[in-house]
Amino acid sequence: MQGQYNTITIDKRGPADWLTLNRPEALNAITAEMTAELNDYFGALYHDRTTRIVVLRGAGRAFCAGLDIKDHAGCNPAEVPFGGGFGFQGFLADVYIKMRRCPQPIISLVHGAACGGGFAFALASDIRIAGHSARMNAAFIRLGLSACDMGVSYFLPRLVGVSVASELMLTGRFIDATRALATGLVSEVVPDEELESAAQSYVDDMLAASPMGLRMTKEGLNMAVDAASLEAAMAIENRNQLMTAASPNFAEGMSAFLEKRKPDYIPD
């Protein structure tokens, strides 16, 4: 299925994939088809050694307006994905799990609306850059649902703290780009038209890391967030350092640093 998508596009720029949610006429709202395509794409990344970074963005006026209610209402119950026993709920939830499980760092470029499941796409990323127009919210609670959905109750308090997360989730209020920066939800705010160039600087810095070092840093951060103790976190760090130090890229990285040149890493 990969490479034959209808609702997303993948622009391969060397080792970086620029993934665009591509339903601009519907503010990139999430359909069953988009969910299947995102599951396919992020699932395949786990064993992909050539793709090192993913940049996630939305076409048109918004990042992602959340679930396409019209599409979801029209689903034939007999055709709803199994989703681990939870139907479409579990099928969509699996996208966010795969985003965290894939070893490639994900940079989200948020402009316009990022609501509900679209907000969760940004939260499940590793780095978020906001355009001036960005407006994000946990829209679920405004639809008669719980705001604890698609990993939001896990991601948001870890990013902004329990107090701000509670405010946003219990009210469904929007957070704009300025406040998102003040709370640490995003790394920087730029004019919408400068989002791509802002992301490229992060891509360039990440590509200066060894392939294994980059992957293991994402993995180590994921584990350290919920580590039972300092010793548990350090055990992962020690393991990661021993493995990366055994790679030829460690010697190359050291030489490049001393010689003040760009490292020439090999796949590992």
C-alpha positions, -999 to 999 in steps of 0.1 A, spaced: 0 0 0 28 24 8 34 50 -19 -2 46 -32 -20 70 -9 -50 92 -16 -54 113 16 -17 118 24 14 126 3 50 117 10 77 139 -3 110 121 1 139 146 5 169 124 11 166 107 45 137 130 56 100 123 47 77 153 44 43 139 51 13 161 42 -22 154 53 -39 161 20 -76 168 23 -75 206 22 -111 209 11 -121 194 45 -94 210 66 -76 176 65 -102 160 87 -96 123 95 -114 97 75 -113 59 77 -92 60 45 -67 85 60 -65 63 92 -57 33 71 -30 51 52 -14 66 83 -14 32 100 3 18 69 29 46 67 39 48 104 38 10 108 63 5 80 87 31 95 97 8 123 119 -13 100 129 15 76 166 23 78 166 49 51 140 73 65 156 91 95 132 120 101 95 127 94 80 162 90 42 162 94 21 191 81 -13 198 66 -23 211 32 -44 242 27 -57 264 56 -53 240 85 -32 213 101 -61 189 109 -96 197 120 -100 163 137 -124 135 129 -145 139 98 -179 134 114 -197 130 81 -173 103 69 -175 85 103 -213 86 104 -215 70 70 -194 40 79 -210 7 73 -207 -12 107 -198 -43 88 -168 -26 73 -155 -9 105 -119 -20 112 -113 -45 140 -89 -21 158 -78 -45 184 -114 -51 194 -123 -15 198 -134 -9 162 -126 24 146 -116 38 180 -88 13 183 -79 16 146 -73 54 149 -56 51 183 -31 27 168 -18 56 146 -6 75 176 10 44 191 29 38 159 40 75 158 56 70 192 69 35 184 86 44 151 123 53 157 122 84 135 117 118 152 86 135 140 84 173 136 48 187 133 42 220 116 10 233 130 -10 261 112 -47 269 114 -69 244 133 -55 214 151 -85 199 168 -93 166 185 -75 139 167 -55 165 148 -43 180 181 -33 145 191 -12 142 159 8 173 171 11 160 206 23 126 195 52 142 176 86 149 191 89 186 182 61 211 174 65 243 155 35 266 153 25 291 127 10 324 138 -24 311 128 -23 279 149 -52 272 172 -53 238 190 -79 222 213 -91 189 227 -124 191 209 -137 157 220 -154 172 251 -174 196 230 -190 167 212 -203 149 243 -173 127 247 -144 126 272 -114 147 264 -93 117 273 -89 104 238 -62 95 213 -34 97 238 -42 133 248 -45 125 285 -10 109 283 8 135 261 -6 168 272 1 168 309 36 156 302 41 186 279 24 214 297 18 201 332 -14 188 348 -29 223 356 -29 236 320 -38 202 306 -68 200 329 -79 235 318 -77 226 281 -92 192 284 -121 200 308 -132 231 288 -122 223 252 -108 258 250 -84 267 222 -48 274 229 -32 298 204 4 299 191 15 326 216 3 307 247 14 274 232 50 288 232 47 302 267 36 268 281 62 248 262 38 231 240 57 242 209 93 250 203 89 282 184 63 303 166 69 316 131 48 332 103 29 304 85 49 309 53 81 302 72 71 269 87 90 248 61 122 268 65 120 266 103 116 228 101 145 225 78 169 238 104 158 210 128 161 185 101 197 196 93 207 195 130 192 160 134 210 147 103 243 158 119 236 130 145 245 93 137 215 73 125 217 50 156 222 79 179 191 97 166 169 66 169 182 56 203 177 92 217 140 91 207 137 56 222 155 66 254 134 97 259 102 76 255 114 52 282 127 78 305 94 97 307 79 68 325 110 53 341 104 39 376 135 54 389 168 72 381 185 39 380 160 25 354 165 55 332 203 52 335 202 16 326 187 25 293 212 53 288 241 30 296 228 4 271 223 30 244 258 45 248 275 11 247 256 2 215 263 35 198 299 35 208 303 1 192 293 16 158 319 28 133 299 61 133 312 69 168 348 71 155 336 91 125 317 115 147 347 121 170 370 126 140 345 151 124 342 170 157 380 173 161 385 182 124 356 207 125 339 191 95 305 175 87 304 138 97 300 112 69 279 86 86 270 52 72 236 34 78 236 15 111 
